Amino acid sequence: MSKICVFAGTTEGRELVEFLSNQPVSVTACVATEYGETLLPSAENLSVSAKRMTQEEMQVMMSEEGFDLVVDATHPYAAVVTENIAQACANTGTEYLRLLREGNAAPEDAVFVPDVAGAVEFLNTTQGNILLTTGSKELARYTAIEGFTERVFARVLPMDESLKLCQAAQLAPAHILAMQGPFSVEMNVAMLKSVAAEYMVTKESGSRGGFEEKVAAAREANATLVVIGRPVQKNGMRLGETLEHLSQRFGLQWQPQVSVVGIGPGSQAAMTGEVRGAIEKADCVIGAKRMIEAVIHPGQAVYHAIAPDAIAEYIETHREHRSFAVVMSGDVGFFSGTKKLLPKLKGYQVNVLPGLSSLVYLCARLGVSYEDVIPVSVHGRDHNIVPDIHANARVFTLVGGEDGMTRLCQTLRDNGLGGVRVSVGEKLSYPDEKITVGTAAELSEKTFETLSVALIENTDAKHIVTHGLPDAVFQRGGSSEGVVPMTKSEVRSVCLSKLQLTADAVCWDVGAGTGSVAIEMALQAYRGQVYAIERKDAAVELLAENKAKLAADNLTIVPGYAPDACRDLPAPTHAFIGGSSGNMKEIIELLLSKNPNVRIVATAIALESVAELTACLKTFSFVEHEVVSMTVARDRVAGKYHLMTGQNPIYIFTMQAGGADK
């Protein structure tokens, strides 16, 4: 088993030890104090040396243990210790690796000094209280500050050794802040204000050393930051590079912790404590820029991404981070990118934490229950919401895009739903939260936030789940070309049954006429799309009228002759051919080239059309086909009698292409 020694004087060093403690290697961790030992994990393959060592003692240990590698993860300011470790390695022929700490740029208004003497020299030109955050080891050197015992407050570790050094410097107990970090911005601000500090002295210790939190706190508390410049570090590797190097050399497995978290509507107050904790502990936060800005903590790495592939690739290629928080808006299971992301995170330690969905939040604000609400989303997706509103009493929707909510209300208004009640939620959970209630028609002229949500209530909702609209609901018109042809209700019902449509079907209606079949297709395939192809101008006009009248918003009218007018259309899952103008073979040929598994239903009245379709059954290979001859008789009143009048017989051809199990 390979043997690795880590001098772990920093957060990065402790994280490296924690990583190695779960790997098939023998690890020796060296820390300067017993307190440092308490911060390390317990593991069978880990032994700890908790004492300060001279160079000679280091050499003895290295000679006796025969380490394959020594990693120097001591503090950047521990220059003497670093020199001793490097020299001990050189004297014993042990490989040496320096783990470097990431630096952070101090603010422009900070005061930079080269060392403690420089800090003392500057502070002697000032007045006001001082908060030292540089530890207790060099505290004696700060006693040269004029008025030291009155002006200076020292934050030190809660250890006997630290307290003794404070006493030796003659600091009063009230001037000693003994506590263990890490310290948040809020905690730093509270300390600065509690001692009325006008100056905060720190070393440039990097994000892992809490430097960014100190910068932010000094700015908020109006204190001047005095920065003792970091010694120039020797060549080495960052934590990520070190992990990659060790993994390749010793065959170690890197398995980061990934928390996929729902942050709710967005404010900190609306997040669960579990979610806040996972974000705070993460080395790196990933997500959309607007969401990261709401949750980021100083010192955390950030990557702006929403695409699952980009997120997974970043995690895989950034091994300097051992824990990630991927933030999702709302709840992770409610129209979230979590569904597509999770399969790409196999092999990692993944924890999925739910959040408060905007549906739940808005209904709570409105004081209504949500067990009968139908949830949909038109944010970043093509969804025809009109059938949902027609069919359901209450629908909740996520809306995005420029003027997205306005356009949604306009769509409802233009499809006969202008009277439905719409409750729009904007900036939910934030101080400037806004909820606007009105009809779709009233709100269609207003503007709303780009990201907003709505609860739509339709008191007249009804949904006929069977096909067979009465013929009288369709406009048929009249022109020099005569009345526009229409597939009648009885025949239409049989044809739609033979088509076996699905809710998300993509349908073609070739020779659509008035659009009776196309519109019923659109109402049944309410999550799909229907294309009505028609060559006659009068019929195209009627198609548009009937589409608007029956709110078939997912119906697209395509003027022109088939098959030429259809060549750029999306591949259909289903097709109805009510008229072919003699191009039946070419139309079916195009359908099969678009989708080898398409399901086709075609009707014929003229014997010539029957002959065309019969020839197609022989020309093309179908896994299933059927021909039905149908005759319908309708009653008519003749005096005091009701007589039946026969209609033209019609032939219905059903053709299933390909090997799909239909």
Order of alpha helices (4+ residues) and beta strands (2+ residues): beta-alpha-beta-alpha-beta-alpha-beta-alpha-beta-beta-alpha-beta-alpha-beta-alpha-beta-alpha-beta-alpha-beta-alpha-beta-alpha-beta-alpha-beta-alpha-beta-alpha-beta-alpha-beta-alpha-beta-alpha-beta-beta-alpha-beta-alpha-beta-alpha-beta-alpha-beta-beta-alpha-beta-alpha-beta-beta-beta-beta
